Amino acid sequence: MGCCSGRCTLIFLCTFQLLAALERQVFDFLGYQWAPILANFFHIIIVILGLFGTIQYRPRYIVVYAVWTALWVTWNVFVICFYLEVGGLSKESDLLTFNISAHHSWWSEHGPGCVRKEMQATGVKSLDSQSFISVMGCIVEYQYIEVLHSSFQILIALMGFVYACYVVSVFTEEEDSFDFIGGFEPFPLYHVNEKPSHLLLKPMYLST
């Protein structure tokens, strides 16, 4: 019963985690956040692997998933520190875009209540000139939305890690307690019923 409940819970967590990762991937794509896009891609693959291992009773796949959840927590802690500008980090830097572009979080311009105004730079009339974008009236600043996203991912990952360790331990105990060749038979497979030694020494007589 414990195995079934733990396994079913882990399947639910992996499914929910997969949906949350896909949702986050969409918004990271909209913001051209290349580092989170790459991290989300690996995360989706490992979650699918963990889901497959849970359904097919493959403890090794679940172990890989458990190890990845620890790394995923570390990554999301870094993202939180990045947007809160902890340890000298700056949310205005292009670190998450690998310095390829100057894009930022999609929520910086499309957050709840945000009003986006695009104005042409003064004194510049070139067609290739970039426009100045002003965002006002946001109910929640974009960095806090990103922090909430990462915090939610950490919460799910920690729950997944705990249940993954539990399911692996249950699967391992079941494998140790069951002999796939002889079942639960306590006697060896190649048991031979030998006659007592004194019977072997007794001469045999043929009836006439």
N, C-alpha and C positions, 0 to 999 in steps of 0.2 A: 504494500500500500504506500509506504514511504517513497519507494522508487518511482511509482507511478505518479504521485503528487509532485515530487521534485522534478521529474522528467517533464511532466505536462507544464509545470510552471516555467521551466527553462525554455520550452518550446514557445510559450506565450511571450516570454521576455525577448527572445531572439527575434520573433516576428515583429513585436512592437519596436524593438531597437532598429530593425531593418527599415521600417516605415519612417521612423524619426531621422535616420541617416539619409534616406532618400529626400525627405523634406528639406533637410539642411543642405544637401548637395545642390538642390534647385536654386536656393538663394545664394549660395556661394558661386554658382555659375553665373547668375545674374550680376554679381559684383566683381566677376573676374578675379576671385581670390584663389590663386593657383595652388598655393600651399594647402589650404583647407580642402580644395577639390581633390588633390592627390591623396591626402589623408583620409578623406571620406571614401574614396574609391577603394583603398585597401581595407577600410573598416567594413564596407559592404561585403566584400569578398570573404573576409574572415567570419563575419556574422552568418553568412550563408553556409560556410563550412561548419560552423558550430551548430547551426540548425540541422544540417544534414547528419552530423555526428550524433546529435541527440535523438533524432528519429530512427537512425539505423544502428543505434547502440555501438558507436565507435568512440571509445574513451580518448583515443589519441587526438582525434579532431577536436574534442571538447577541451582537451588540455591546451591545444594551440589557441583556441578561442579564449580560454582563461588568461593565458599569457598576454594575448593581444589586448584584452580589456584593461590590464594593468598599464600597458603602454598608452592606450586610448585615454585613460584617466590623466596620465601625465601630459599628453598633448593638450587636452582641454584645460588643464590647469595653466599651461603656458598661454593659451588663447585668452583666458581670463586675465592673467597678468598683463598680457599685451594691451588689451582694451582698457584696463584700469591703470595702465602706465606704471606698473610696479617694477622696481629694479632698473630704472633707466630706460625702459621701453617706451615707445611713443606710438599711439594709435594712428598718428598721421604719417608714419613711415610706410614705405612700400615693401616691408619685410614679408608680408603674406602674399605678395604678388611676385616675389623673387626679383623685385626691382625691374620687372619687365614693363610695367605700366603704372600709371598713377591712380589706378582705380582703388576705391575703398569699399567698405561694406555696402551692400544694396540698401540696407536699412538707413544709411546716412541721408538718403534723399527720399525714401519712400516709407518712412516709419509712420506710425499712427499719428494723425493730425498734422503731418509735415506739409508745408506749402513750398513748392519748388519754383523759384523764379530764375530765369536765365537772362542775363544781361550782357551785351557786347562791351568788351573792354574799351574804355574811353581813349580816343586818339588813334585807334587801330581800325582800319577799314579793310584790311586784307580778308579775302575769302577763307584763307587757311587759318585765320586767327581763332584762338579758342575763346569761348564765352565764359563769363564768370557766373557761377551758379550759387544762388543764395537760397538757403533752406531755413525756414522759420516756422514757429508754431508747433513744434514736435511735442507731443504729450510725453513720450518717453525717448530719451536720447538713444541713438543707435548703439553706442557702446554697451549700454545696459541690456539691450535686447540680445546682443551677442553674448554677454555674460550669462543671461538667463538660458540661452540655447546651450552653452557649454556646461552650465551647472546641471541642466536636465540630462545631458548626455552622461555626465559623471554619475548621477544618481542611478540611471539605468545600468550603466556599466558595472557599478559596484554590486548591484543586485544580481546581475548576470554572473559576475565573478564568484559570488558566494554560492549560488545555485549550481554553477558549473563544477566547483570543487566538491559539492555534496553529491552530485550525480556521478562524477568520476569515482568517488569513494564507494558509492553503492555498487556501481558496475564492477569495480575491482573486487569487492567482497564476494559478489555473486560468481565471478569467474574463479576465484580461489576456492569457493565452497563446492563447486561442481566440476566433476571430471568429465570432459567431453568425450572420453573414450569409454570409461567404465561406469559413468554416471555416479551415483552415490554408493555403489557397491564397495564395501570396505575390503573385500578380498581382492587379491591381484587378478589381472585379466587372464593370465596363463596359469591358473591354478590347476594342479594335477592331483587327482586323488590317488595317492600311493598306498599300497598295501603295507601293513606293518611288517617290519623286518623279520619277525619270527615266522610269519606265514610264507615269506619268500624262501626260507630255509627248509620248510617242511616238504618232504618228498611227495611227489604226485604219483598216484597209482592208477593204472588203467583198468577199468572193469572188463572182465572177460565174459 
